[in-house]
Amino acid sequence: MDKGVFGNALEREAEMKDYKFYGWEQANVQAVTDQYKGINTPLDLYDALSEIWCAKTCAPRMRDQWTPENKTLGQCSITAFLAQDIFGGEVYGIRRQDGNYHCYNVVGDCCFDLTSEQFGNEILRYEDNPRQSRETHFAKEEKRLRYEYLKKMLSDSHALISNA
């Protein structure tokens, strides 16, 4: 198989994926770090995290509701801050009824929410929300530890790919 044919097959496969997270259509910002080989856009990050998100990375208050079918449940802040590490930009939060914030990313003109699928058909408002700081979020030790675990799992999975 020549390289041109292989490249076209990969492009067709990417076009056929059914992304449902908010902003996927414009999630083409480029990584500002090469720490994670193969993670070039938020779509790449979503694909990688889809294999990593688990009950252990889910917020403890939601863990009993987490399922592989709703893998983004309880993953928002740790995912948004990891995406910020990779793509830069800012993390913003949508205030929820319980007083917690649902976190998402804005990089330049690109707004994306890798974990929006957890809300099903609920429409979230992505304008005029407060910026979120990792200092505030990671003041909760359990959240910082979940972020570190997610980051390590991503690093480990991409080290295997890089060495293959």
C-alpha positions as CSV (number, residue, x, y, z in Angstrom):
1,M,0.0,0.0,0.0
2,D,1.6,3.3,-1.0
3,K,1.7,6.2,1.4
4,G,-0.8,8.3,-0.5
5,V,-3.5,5.6,-0.4
6,F,-2.8,5.0,3.4
7,G,-3.1,8.8,4.1
8,N,-6.4,8.9,2.2
9,A,-7.8,5.9,4.2
10,L,-6.9,7.7,7.5
11,E,-8.6,10.9,6.3
12,R,-11.7,9.0,5.4
13,E,-11.7,7.2,8.8
14,A,-11.4,10.5,10.6
15,E,-14.3,12.0,8.6
16,M,-16.5,9.0,9.6
17,K,-16.1,9.4,13.4
18,D,-19.2,10.6,15.1
19,Y,-18.1,13.3,17.5
20,K,-20.8,14.7,19.7
21,F,-19.0,17.0,22.2
22,Y,-19.7,20.7,22.0
23,G,-17.5,22.6,19.5
24,W,-16.1,19.5,17.8
25,E,-16.7,21.1,14.4
26,Q,-14.2,23.8,15.1
27,A,-11.9,21.9,17.4
28,N,-8.9,22.3,15.2
29,V,-6.5,24.3,17.4
30,Q,-3.0,22.9,17.4
31,A,-1.1,21.6,20.4
32,V,1.4,24.1,21.9
33,T,3.5,21.2,23.3
34,D,4.8,18.0,21.8
35,Q,4.7,16.2,25.2
36,Y,1.9,13.9,23.9
37,K,2.9,12.4,20.5
38,G,-0.1,12.1,18.2
39,I,-2.2,14.7,20.2
40,N,-2.3,17.5,17.7
41,T,-5.9,18.7,18.1
42,P,-8.8,18.5,20.6
43,L,-10.2,15.7,18.5
44,D,-7.0,13.7,19.0
45,L,-7.2,14.3,22.8
46,Y,-10.9,13.3,22.9
47,D,-10.0,10.0,21.1
48,A,-7.2,9.3,23.5
49,L,-9.2,10.2,26.7
50,S,-12.1,8.1,25.5
51,E,-9.9,5.1,26.2
52,I,-8.8,6.4,29.6
53,W,-11.8,8.0,31.3
54,C,-13.0,5.7,34.0
55,A,-14.7,5.6,37.4
56,K,-11.4,6.4,39.1
57,T,-11.1,9.7,37.1
58,C,-14.8,10.6,37.7
59,A,-15.7,13.1,40.5
60,P,-16.4,11.1,43.6
61,R,-19.9,12.6,44.1
62,M,-20.8,11.2,40.7
63,R,-18.9,7.9,40.7
64,D,-21.9,5.7,41.4
65,Q,-23.6,7.1,38.3
66,W,-20.5,6.7,36.0
67,T,-20.8,4.1,33.2
68,P,-18.7,3.3,30.1
69,E,-21.7,4.6,28.1
70,N,-21.5,7.9,29.9
71,K,-17.7,8.1,30.1
72,T,-17.5,11.9,30.3
73,L,-19.6,12.1,33.5
74,G,-17.6,13.8,36.2
75,Q,-14.5,14.4,34.1
76,C,-14.9,18.1,33.2
77,S,-12.4,20.0,35.3
78,I,-9.5,17.6,35.1
79,T,-10.1,17.2,31.4
80,A,-10.3,21.0,30.7
81,F,-7.1,21.7,32.6
82,L,-5.3,18.9,30.8
83,A,-6.6,20.3,27.5
84,Q,-5.3,23.7,28.6
85,D,-1.8,22.2,29.3
86,I,-1.8,20.9,25.7
87,F,-3.5,23.7,23.7
88,G,-3.2,26.7,25.9
89,G,-6.1,29.1,26.2
90,E,-8.4,29.5,29.2
91,V,-10.8,27.3,31.2
92,Y,-14.3,28.7,31.8
93,G,-17.1,27.3,34.0
94,I,-20.8,27.1,33.6
95,R,-22.4,27.4,37.0
96,R,-24.7,24.4,37.7
97,Q,-27.7,24.3,40.0
98,D,-25.7,22.5,42.7
99,G,-23.2,25.4,42.8
100,N,-20.4,23.5,41.1
101,Y,-19.0,24.6,37.8
102,H,-18.9,22.6,34.5
103,C,-15.5,23.4,32.9
104,Y,-14.8,23.8,29.2
105,N,-12.0,25.3,27.1
106,V,-11.6,28.5,24.9
107,V,-8.5,28.8,22.8
108,G,-8.5,32.0,20.7
109,D,-11.9,31.8,18.8
110,C,-12.3,28.1,19.4
111,C,-14.6,27.0,22.2
112,F,-14.8,23.3,22.9
113,D,-16.2,21.1,25.7
114,L,-14.7,17.6,25.6
115,T,-17.1,16.4,28.3
116,S,-20.4,17.9,27.3
117,E,-21.9,14.6,26.3
118,Q,-22.6,13.8,29.9
119,F,-25.5,16.3,29.8
120,G,-27.3,14.5,27.0
121,N,-29.7,16.8,25.2
122,E,-29.4,19.6,27.8
123,I,-28.3,22.9,26.2
124,L,-25.5,24.6,28.0
125,R,-24.7,28.3,27.7
126,Y,-21.0,28.9,26.7
127,E,-21.0,32.7,26.8
128,D,-20.3,35.1,29.6
129,N,-19.0,32.5,32.1
130,P,-16.3,33.0,34.7
131,R,-12.7,31.9,34.1
132,Q,-11.7,29.0,36.3
133,S,-8.3,28.7,38.0
134,R,-6.5,25.4,38.6
135,E,-5.4,26.8,42.0
136,T,-9.0,26.9,43.1
137,H,-10.0,23.6,41.5
138,F,-6.9,21.8,42.7
139,A,-7.2,23.1,46.2
140,K,-9.3,19.9,46.5
141,E,-6.7,17.2,46.9
142,E,-8.9,14.5,45.4
143,K,-9.4,16.6,42.2
144,R,-5.7,17.3,41.8
145,L,-4.9,13.6,42.3
146,R,-7.5,12.7,39.6
147,Y,-5.9,15.2,37.2
148,E,-2.4,13.8,37.9
149,Y,-3.7,10.3,37.3
150,L,-5.4,11.3,34.0
151,K,-2.3,13.1,32.9
152,K,-0.1,10.1,33.7
153,M,-2.4,7.7,31.9
154,L,-2.4,9.9,28.8
155,S,1.4,10.2,29.0
156,D,1.9,6.4,29.5
157,S,-0.5,5.6,26.6
158,H,1.3,7.9,24.3
159,A,4.7,6.8,25.3
160,L,3.7,3.3,24.2
161,I,2.6,4.7,20.8
162,S,5.8,6.8,20.4
163,N,7.9,3.8,21.1
164,A,6.0,1.4,18.8
